[in-house]
Amino acid sequence: MRWEEFIKSLGNLPVIDTELMLSGVTNPKPVKVQISRWAKAGKLIQLKRGVYLFSEDYRKTEVYEPYIASILKKPSYISLEKALEYHGLIPEAVPVYTSVTTKWPRKFTSKIGVFDYRHIKNSLFWGYEPVIQKKQTGFMAMPEKALLDLIYLRGIKVSPEYLEELRLQNTEKIDAARLLEFAGRFNKPGIFRSANIIKKFIST
């Protein structure tokens, strides 16, 4: 396949999944070799094995990182600090897209960014919503779940001093009742105590 034909055929796709692209192809090896060569030449960016993105010079569709995060590891949703940034709850720009998944933890690094996946058990995989841009769908933790995931997965002992250090802002976006409801679903007294400290902090 020539590069011009490849762009014409797949150029409007946000991501190229070679497994889907080559399904039904009798001999996919030559195409895989060619794709590998294009990646080495800088025309494609490899996100992980079998998943590529057109480089900026050839890209017709804008990159939407939450969508990228959702396809690199399924199922998953963005949470922790990156979700807090998304919701405007912290002032800092967070460089790493940290997601939670019920699968094995993994980190993918490319020119697009760093996508880090933390394992969470099935019973705690909830509290997220779809986020959509240019027909690309990703998944983002709700503000309350992002806070609780942060506390739970990082083993944080919450105090007013810690919350000051976190520089929580726009706290009107945090639903205190939902925060306590979500905390109860963790079935861990420490998480519920942390949620009450956060509730008191945001109400002052």
Secondary structure as UniProt FT lines:
FT   HELIX           3..10
FT   TURN            11..12
FT   STRAND          16..17
FT   HELIX           18..21
FT   TURN            22..24
FT   HELIX           29..40
FT   TURN            41..42
FT   STRAND          44..48
FT   TURN            49..50
FT   STRAND          51..54
FT   TURN            56..58
FT   HELIX           65..72
FT   STRAND          76..78
FT   HELIX           80..86
FT   TURN            87..88
FT   STRAND          96..101
FT   STRAND          106..110
FT   TURN            111..112
FT   STRAND          113..119
FT   HELIX           122..124
FT   STRAND          128..133
FT   TURN            134..135
FT   STRAND          136..141
FT   HELIX           143..154
FT   HELIX           160..166
FT   HELIX           171..173
FT   HELIX           176..186
FT   HELIX           189..203
//
